[in-house]
């Protein structure tokens, strides 16, 4: 293979790697709790660090406050939204349960078809 051909291939590969690195990564899991107050307690403990949340929720001796990690594909719809103290939350209907689970808005990006509930503000 000639030197110019190698340079072209290298440029293409570097361009593909740069494009792949620049693409935003959408989280596929989020911390969810059946109680909004419990979600707020857990979020204050972890400072929005998803790795810290995963550690707490994996620890069988930790107080999970009923919270779990949910996958995006288990979400049926957004059933409720609320804003408290400048932060937005969504309650998600999950497949296999009738209890909605609260998440911090935007922590689990969903398709627009699943985002139906209006936002209600409380201070």
N, C-alpha and C positions, 0 to 999 in steps of 0.2 A: 504494500500500500504506500502510495506516495505521501510525502510530507504535507502538501496542501490538503489532501483528503483527510489525513489524521487531524489536522487543525479544524477543518469543517465539522468533523464528527465530534471533536472535543467541544467546540462552541455550541453545537446542538445539545449535547448532553448537559453542559453547564447551564444553558438556557432553560432546559426542562427542569433541572434541579432547582433553579431559582424560582421558576413559576410554581412548582409544587410547594416550595417552602413559603411562598407568599400567600398561598390560598389559606383563608381562615379556617380554623378547625372548629367545628360545631360540637359541643359536648353531647355525648349520647346518654349520660346519666346525670342525675341531680338528687340532692337531698330533699326528701319529701316527708311531711308529718301530717297525721290526721288532725292535729291541733295547731292552729296558727301561733298560739303563744309558745308552744313547744318548739316550733320551727324557729321562732325569734330567739329563744334561749340558746338553741344549738348554734345558730348562725353567729350569735355574739361570742360563743365559746371558740369557734373555729376561725373567726375573722375572714369568712368567705374563702377559706382554703379548702378546696375539694379533696386534696390528699389527706388533710387532717380529719375531714368528715369521714372519709373512707376508713381511716384508722379507728376512729371512735365507733363507727357502726360495725366494724369487724370484731371489735373487742367484746367477747361474750359477758364480761364482768362490768362493762361500762353501762351507764344509764343512757339508753338511746332515746328516751322520752317518746317511744312509739314511732320514731323516725326510721326511714329506710332509704336505700338508694334505689331509684327507679330508672328504668330504661325508657327512652323516648318512644319506642314502638309499643309500649304497654299503655300509653296514654290514649284514651278514647276522645276526650274533649276537655276544654276549659269550662268549668261550671260556674266559677265565681272569680271575681277580682276585687281587690281592696287596696287602698293606699293608706299607710299608717306612718306618721312622722317622716314623710318624704320618701318612703320606700314602697314600691309596688309588690304585691303578692298575687299569686294565682292559685286557685284550688282546681286540681285536675281530677277528672273522673278516670279511674284506671280500669282496665279489663280485669274481670274476675273478682271485683269488689264493688260494693255500693257506697263505700266511704270515700269521699274526695280527700285528696292529700294536697297540702299547701306546699308551694315552692316559691322561692324568690323569682319574681318576673324576670324573664330573660335567661335564667340559669339553664333552661332546657328549651332551646328554640324549637318551635312546633310549626307544622304547616298551617297556612291561613285557614284551612277548612276546620281545624280543631280549635281555633281561637274565636269563640263566639260570645263569651260573657262580657257585658259592659263593666267599666271600672266604676266602683263606688268609693267616694272619699270619706275618710273618717280621720279626725285629728285628735 
